[in-house]
Amino acid sequence: MQVSPYQPAPVYLSLGDGFADAVQPAAFPRHQIRFRNDRWAGAVGLDQLDDERWAAHFGTFEPLPDNLSAPLALRYHGHQFRSYNPDIGDGRGFLFAQLRDDQGRLLDLGTKGSGQTPYSRFGDGRLTLKGGVREVLATEMLEALGVNTSKTFSLIETGEALERHDEPSPTRGAVMVRLSHGHIRIGTFQRLATLQDQARMSRLVDYCLRHYYHEEPGDDAPARLLALVAAATAELAASYMAAGFVHGVLNSDNINISGESFDYGPWRFAPTWDGEFTAAYFDHQGLYAFGRQAQAIHWNLVQLARALTIITEAEAMIPILENWPQLFEAAFPQRLLARFGLSSRGTAADGALFAAVEELLSGSDLNPDRLFFDWRGGCCPLRADDYRDVRFDAFKQAIAPYADPAARTHGYWSDAAPVTMLIDEMEAIWQPIAAADDWSLFHDRIAAIRRMGEAMAG
């Protein structure tokens, strides 16, 4: 990642009216920086801000130079657990700025917990500090594992005491800023379809093609966009599975048109390869369980296609939707290979290894992170005695041809155990923060996760 100059790019304004509402950020009593992502701040030219200026921009939301003059609460609808809801939108966040990174990509700075908006309904528009800590840990872990994810850019404690039914209350308040490859959701399209707003729908399709996929629109723009989103979301679903990650709330308002994962509420990393494992305590039917995430994402893609039918024929999109399972099935084995640090040896060999991994992990008490760590590079692990049972024979036979010792050269692979982020670990990191304002475990874990990311990338 290179250091980049600050490049403001408030292109959202080019969409015109009808997509967002200008709002005022909340006035917080305190602004104590708890996390600033200087690694990504350097990529967008903001790493030179001192703490005072950082808090001014990301706590009180003083506009960045030559950027949006006022925050924008974005308008969207969405299916929430398969029930359509037209009464949502940015209820505790807004688009604060747009800028380009060191690769020229358009990125948004968006908030969470920045105050009430016209879409807050009965909410207070705030974020708990624990919720912010959870999102930092989720995004850092997913980035290290190679998932296309938003980045937590800033977390500032606000000095407010909040009441929540799912946390011991009063609990500490915070405001968070995320760096994301766009905040256009499938639900953004659904809203325009519900309103039968063909003009704005066409404008939005063109905007997404140009700014997220670097393509000029043509007569087939809706179908072309759907095909690009299909490919991006198939990769996203595959990366969730290979990471052992459960998003928890894969509603259509939480699926980004760029295929980037974002908005982490009730997330979990699965302790075992259990398809029924859920992240959200309120997901009583297991709709977004670990093993159903691909199905959920595909279902949301269908909703995008339906929305686009107000400006194009459905027939052009049916083959794209029908092909999505094949895209996912092609991406999943490649993502598993990446967890092992291995390169493809062809469809047949990759398929055999994939089947052996799934057979080994499914229905067992094995921790997936441990398996990927021990067998990095396809080599016989230091803990070889743990894999002498006959149930490992098919897996060892399938992975043997891939052996690549170079994949284990980073010192991380000689550690006693992999870095993981199970729910009890997250709670252990939060406990000293809540009890004694001790952030040492939090910062130590961020450093450990980033070291793992360096090893994975290497």
N, C-alpha and C positions, 0 to 999 in steps of 0.2 A: 504494500500500500504506500503510495507516494504522497508527499505533502503537496497540497494544491492551493492555488489562490482562491479567495472567496469569489464565487461566480453566481450572483443573484439571477434567478430565472422565474419570475412570478407569472408563468404562462397560464395558470388556471384562470386568470382574468379574461383570457381570450375566448373562453366558453360563453361569456356574456352572462346576462342575468338568468335567474331561475334555477341555479344549481346550488346556491349557498346563501347564508345570511351573515352579514357583518355582526359581530358580537363583542362584548367587553369582557376581558378576563377578570376573574375574581381578585379582590384585594386581600392578600394574605398578611397576617400579622408578623410573620417571620420568614426568612429565606435562608435556610442552612443547607448548603450543598452537601449531599450525601454520596453522589456518584456523578462524575463527569467523564464522558467517553472521549478522552483526548486522542485515542487512536483514530476514531472516525471523525473527530473534530478536525484533525489534520487533513483528512481526505476532502473536506469541504471548506477549508480555509478559515476555520474558526478556533483553532487550537491556541492562538495567541491571545485570546481573551483572558484577562485576569479574572479572579473570582468575583469581583464587584460587577464587572461588565457581564460576566456569565449569568449571575443572578438577575441582573437588570433585564437581560433578553429572555431568560428561560424560567424566571420566577415572577417578574412583574410584566413581562412580555412587551417590553419596549421594542418597536419594530427594528428589524435588521436593516442596514442601509440598502436603498434601492430595491426594497422588497415589498411585500404586502403591507399596505398602510394600516390595515385593521384585520384582526383574526376573522376567519370564515368558518362558521359551523356548516358542515356539508349536509345536504339533503339526500336521504335515501329511504327506501323501504326494505323489506326483506322477509324471508321465511325464517321463523324462529322455532326450531324443533318441528318443522314442517307446517306450521301455522302462519299464514300470511299476516304481517303486521304493517299497516300503513302509517303508524303513529311513532315511528322511530326516526333517527337521524343522529347527528353528533350531539349527544345529551350531556357529556361531560368532557368534551374535547373540541378542538378546532384545528384548522389548517393555519399555521403561524407563518410559514415561509416556504419558498421553493428555491432550490439552488442546484448546482451541478457539482459532481464529485470529480476526482482526479481522472476518471475515465470518460467524462462528459455526460454521464447519466443524469437524468432529471430525478431529483430526490425531493421529498417533502419533509419538513419538520412539523409534526403534528403532536398534539398534547393529549394528556389523559389526566383528569382531575383539575382542570383549569377553570371550573365554575359552571354555572347554569347557562343554558341556551334555550331557544324556543322549543327544543326537543327533549328537555330534561324531564318532562312530565312531573312525577312526584319525587324525583331524585334531587340530591343536593349538589350534584355536579362535581363532587369531590372524589379523591382517591385516598385510600389508606396507605400509610407508609409501608405496611407489610405487603400490600398489593404491589407497590412499586418495587420492593425488594424481590418479590417473586418474579416480576417481569424482567428485571435485570438478569437474574439467574437463568431464566428460561432462554432469553435471547442470546446470552453469552454461550450457553451450552449448545444451543442449536447452531449458532454460527460456527463453533468449533467442530461440530459434527458434519458440517458441510450442507446444512439445510438452508435454503433460500429464505432468510428471515429478516424482518425489520431489526434495527439496532436500537437498544435503549441508549439515548444520547445524553440525557440528564435526569437526575432525580434530586429534588429539593424538598426538604421537610418544611412545612408551612406554619407550624405552631398551632394548628387547629386541633381540637378534640372532636372526633367523629363518632357517631352512633351507628353500629352495624349489627345485624341479627346473627351474622355468621362469624363474628370475631368478638373476643372479650372487649367490652366497651365501657367507657370511652377509649378510643384508639387513636393513635397519632395520624395526622393528615400529611399528604405530600402532593406535589404536582410533578408529573413526568413529561418528558419530551422524547418522542421516538423519531428516528431517521428512517424513512420508508421510501421504497420505490413506488410511490403513488398511494393515494387513498381512494381511488375509484373502485367501488365494489360491485359485485353482481347486483346487489340491492339498489345501486344507483340507477342501473338500467331498468330494474323492475319498477321503480317509481315512475319513470318516464313512460313505461308501457301502460301502467295503470292510468296515467293521465292522458294516454293516447297522444303524447307530444312528439310527433314525428320529426319536427324540425330540430328540436333539441337532441333527440335520439341520434339523428344523423350527425349532428355536430359532435356529440360525445364519442361516437364510433370513430370519426376522423381524428379527434384529439388523441384517443388511446392508441390508434395505429401509429400516428406520427411520434408521439412522445414516449411511448413505452416499447414500441416494436420497430421504430425507425423505418416505417413503410408509408408510402404515399397512398392515400385512399383511391379506390377506383369503383367501378360499377359493382364489384363483388365485395365491397368493404365489410358488410356485416358478417358474411360467411368467412371471410379471411380473418377477421378479428376472432371469431369463434374458434377457428382452427388453431390460431396462435395461443389463445387462452387454454384450449384443450391440451396442447402440448405442455404448456407451463404448469398446469394443474396436475397433469399426470406425473410429472417429475416431482411436484410437491408431495403428492400422496405417497409416492415411492420413497421419498426421503424421510417422511414421517415414520414409515414402517421400518426402514433400515435403522433409524435412530432410536427405535423403541419408544416413540413419542406419541402421546395422546393429547390433541389440542383441547378437547373437551366441549367446545361450542362451535361446531362447523356450520353455523347458520349462513344463509346467503349474504347477509350483511357483513360477514367476517371473511369472505373470500375475495381477495384482492385481484383485480383484473390483470395484474402483472404476474400472478402466480407466486407472489411473495407472501409468506406466512406472517401474520401480525395479530395483535390484540390478545394477550395471554391472561385469561382469568383462571378458571379451574383446569390447569394443565397437570399432566403427570408424565413421568417416564416409567414405563412398565417394568416391574421387577422380574417378571417372567414373560415368555412369549404366549400370552393369554389373550386370545381374540375377544373375549368378553370383558376385558379389563376396561373400566371407565374412569374418567377424570372428574366429571361433575357429579356432585352428590344428588343433583336434581335431575340427572339423566336416568330416570327410573326404568326406561325401556331399553337402555343401552344403545340408543340410536347412533351415538358417536363413539362407541366402544373402539378399542384399538383395532380390531379386525374389520370394522365396518367403515373406516375412514375413507377408503377409496370409493366405496359405494356412496357415501355422503357427499363427497366432492363431485362425483359424477352427477348425482341428483341436482346439485346446485348448478352445474354446467347446463343441464337441461332447462333450468329456469332462466338462465341467460339466453339460451336459444329461443325460448318462448317469448321473452321480452323483445328480442330482435325482430320477431315476425311482424311488428307494426311497420317495419320499413323494408322487409324482404320476404321472399317466399320460404316457407318451412322446408320445402323439398331440398333446398341447397344445403341445409344444415343437418339433415338426418344422417347422411354418411359420416359426418364429423363426430356426431354423438355415438354412433354405432362403433366407430373405430377407437373410441377412448379406452375401453378395456385393454385393447391390444397395446396402446401406448403405455399404459400403466404396467402391463405384464412384461414389456420390453425394458422398462426403466427400473423395475424393482430388482432384478438380479444384478444389474450394473451398480446399483446403490449398495447392495450387500457386498459386492466385490470391493467397492471403495472402503467399506468398513474394515475389510481385511487388508487393505493396501495393495490389492492385486489388480492386474490387468486382464481383460477379456482374452479367452483362448478359443472363442467361437461359440456359436449358439448352443451346440450340443453339450459341450463341456460345461459352459456356464449354467445351462439348465440342470445338469446333473448335480453340480455343486449347490445350486439354489435349492433343489429338492432335498438334498441331504441335510442342509442347514435347517430347512423348515421341519423336516421329519425329526431331527434331533431336538429342536427347541420346542416344538408344539407338544403340549401336554406334559412337559417336564418342569422340574424346579430349577433348571439352569438359568442363571442370569445372563441375558444376551450380551451385556457390556463385558462381562468376564470372558465369554467365548471369543468375542471379536478381539479383545486385548491379548489374550493368551495365544491366539493363532494369527496374530498380525504377521503378514508376509507368508502365510501358509506353512510356516516352519513348525517343527516340533517344539512346543513351549517349554519354558523353564519348569513349569508345573506339570510335566509330562505324566507323572504318576496319577494325577487326577483324571486322566483320559485313557486309562487302560481298560475300562469296562467295554464289553462287546458292543454296547449301544453306540459307541463312537466309531466303530470300524468303518461303516459306510461313509461317514463324514471325512475321516482321515484319508480314505482311499480317493474320494472326490477332490479333496483340496491338495493332495500331494503334487500333482503336475504343475500347480501354480507357484510352487515354492520360490520366494524371492527374498533372500536375507536382507537386501538393501532396504526393504520396507521397515526394518527394525533398527535402523542406525541411530535414531534419536534416543537420547537417554531415557525418555519417558517410558519406552517399551521395556526397560529393565526395572521399573518400579515394582513394588510389591503388589499393587492393585491398581485398577483403572480409576480415573475420576468419574464419579457418577453423581446423579442428582435425583435421588429418590425422595419421596415426600418427607420421610423422617429426617433426612439430611437437611432439607430445606428448613424444617422446623427447628433443627438444632442450630442452624445459622441464625435464625430469627430470635431464638430465646435470649441470648446475651444482649442483643440489641434492645429487646423489650424490657429486660430486667435491669440492665446497667448501662445502656447506651454504648455497648462494647461492639465495635464494628470489625474487630480483628479477624474473626472467622469469615465474615463476608468478603473482606479484601483478600484474605488468603485463598479463598475458594475461587475468586475471579482470576487471581494469578495462576492457580493450578489449572483452571479451565483453559486459559489462553495458552499455557504451555502444552496442554493436550492438543489444542488446535494447531499449534506449530508442528507437533509430531504428526498429526493427521495430514496436514498439508504437505509435509515432507515425504 
